Amino acid sequence: MQKKALAAAMVAAAALTLVPAAPAAAAVTIEVRTTSTATVRESDSDFICPANEVLTGRAHYGDENGYTTYWCSRIFINDVQVSVVRIDIFGAHLQEPSFYTTPENYGLRGRRHDGDEHGWTEYYPAALFWQGKVVKLVDRRWSGQMKENDHSSRAWPNEIMTGRWHAGDENGDTTYQYARVSIDA
């Protein structure tokens, strides 16, 4: 009986060595490159990153008549640019104070603000695609709280902006949500 079990084990082992190994997963290189910066007056502003760019940072100084700077970036996976498609159906038109996060795997492409600290803010989300695949946004995190009237916040390497929370007037707190870019290879 042991000889039969040993023979069966040897046949199984031989069969395993005949099966070709699966190819190793290809290495994926992701790079988020800051490509444009714009400064606008906060009150009654409507800012959208240029085509195929997403928000990766925001700074604001002063009250609603002060200036806001936006950083926009392009995403490259294996040196091929990611397509950014604005999807307004998932946007939000909120009265301040506001809290907004994009749906899963959506980044922010722009923001509009009307009026003072009690005005309305609209967020413009965007879907991301690379070679026909949905780009994933993982490991969402919130920045620390900063005073709205004197702050600057930027994404970490290979992250983009996915949300914002603001309470109060220009002396109130603001924080941002960022997520890391990923792809199923």
KAHU-V685058 format. One record per run of one state. SS is the DSSP state (alpha for helix, beta for strand, coil for the rest). FROM is the first residue (numbers start at 0). LEN is the number of residues. If there is no record, write none. Layout:
ss=SS from=FROM len=LEN
ss=SS from=FROM len=LEN
//
This chain:
ss=coil from=0 len=1
ss=alpha from=1 len=17
ss=coil from=18 len=11
ss=beta from=29 len=12
ss=coil from=41 len=3
ss=beta from=44 len=4
ss=coil from=48 len=5
ss=beta from=53 len=8
ss=coil from=61 len=5
ss=beta from=66 len=11
ss=coil from=77 len=2
ss=beta from=79 len=2
ss=coil from=81 len=1
ss=beta from=82 len=4
ss=coil from=86 len=1
ss=alpha from=87 len=3
ss=coil from=90 len=1
ss=beta from=91 len=4
ss=coil from=95 len=2
ss=beta from=97 len=4
ss=coil from=101 len=4
ss=beta from=105 len=9
ss=coil from=114 len=5
ss=beta from=119 len=11
ss=coil from=130 len=2
ss=beta from=132 len=2
ss=coil from=134 len=1
ss=beta from=135 len=7
ss=coil from=142 len=3
ss=beta from=145 len=2
ss=coil from=147 len=2
ss=beta from=149 len=5
ss=coil from=154 len=4
ss=beta from=158 len=9
ss=coil from=167 len=5
ss=beta from=172 len=10
ss=coil from=182 len=3
//
